[in-house]
Amino acid sequence: MSASIVNDIRGIDALRHDIEGARDWMSSICGPHALQIRGPQALQFRHSGTVMRAMESTLGYVEYGTDVVVSVHSDAPLNCYSVSLPLVGQQELSARGHLWLSDRDSGLVVSPHETQELAIMGNCRKIIVSIPCLALRQMLEGFLQRPLDATLTFEPEMSATDGDQAAWWRMVKFFLAEMGQEGRLLNHWQMEEGIEQALIKGLLLSQPHNYSQALADAMRPSCPHYLLRAKRFIHDNARELIALEDIERAAGVSRHKLYKSFRQHFGYAPMAFLKRHRLEEARREILANRSERNISSIAMNWGFSHFSRFAVDYRLLFGETPSQTLKRLRGR
């Protein structure tokens, strides 16, 4: 086996010539899967690109150098949505009893929780965008202003030649080209969050999925002004000691009306909405800070006076403890 990996704050460049190494590397990016290779001796796996620190999405290129089949089982789902577009060669996705062919004119979206097989031709070099399930879920819940009641599932075929989907691919190619330049604006770490959010929002708005209609409905301006005032107050003062009475005063309505409206539009009571926002912002700061010894001070700065309670609430929302978040990030 021969391998080389170059890791800095952002960039990755992994080379593998053995099936276990290639599978383990991509498992660290996308989650568990099986990898079958027709000619193992011909394997020339390479994954290059950028890991964006805000929500840990990955943007880059993948090639295997020989025919491979990637298998995903619903009992062991991926932890990311994988969006790919061949620059040369082809790939085929088998899922839901159908077969989708993908080439430079048609990309694929692999939803993580489905049983499926992706056959990648040996000459295929493709763009791959891996977006964590949590990042997409949080963005979609933010758009809808309520929790999801079913797993987000995209249509697998994504055009690279027509409409908003093609515009999304042009944006991806632009980001890749600029990130490949030394010392350019997009390589500044403070630009990452905006780039990552643009990719996630663009995918949700351009590619059909099981929440497309609900998303279209939610985009229509219907949230009352008093609720927007309350939400803005929470976001602006989330680090401060906020009581329910403070949110009531900011909204200018009765407690009963405030509760009812928060439940209807956001899916949470006002104080639960505040706690969720604080947890999400604390997670962003933990990911940016990357120091385990600073977790307690970050939690304190976001209004969590009891660290053990913060750790429990964090795990309930994100599926892992703060220290596990950092450990997984370092492992990547």
GIRA-V119824 format. One record per helix or strand of 2 or more residues. SS is the DSSP state (H for helix, E for strand). FROM is the first residue (numbers start at 1). LEN is the number of residues. If there is no record, write none. Layout:
BEGIN
ss:SS from:FROM len:LEN
ss:SS from:FROM len:LEN
END
This chain:
BEGIN
ss:E from:3 len:5
ss:E from:11 len:6
ss:H from:19 len:12
ss:E from:34 len:4
ss:H from:40 len:3
ss:E from:45 len:7
ss:E from:58 len:6
ss:E from:68 len:6
ss:E from:80 len:9
ss:E from:91 len:5
ss:E from:98 len:6
ss:E from:106 len:5
ss:E from:116 len:5
ss:E from:125 len:8
ss:H from:133 len:12
ss:E from:157 len:3
ss:H from:163 len:17
ss:H from:185 len:3
ss:H from:189 len:18
ss:H from:212 len:7
ss:H from:225 len:13
ss:H from:244 len:8
ss:H from:255 len:12
ss:H from:270 len:20
ss:H from:292 len:10
ss:H from:307 len:12
ss:H from:322 len:10
END
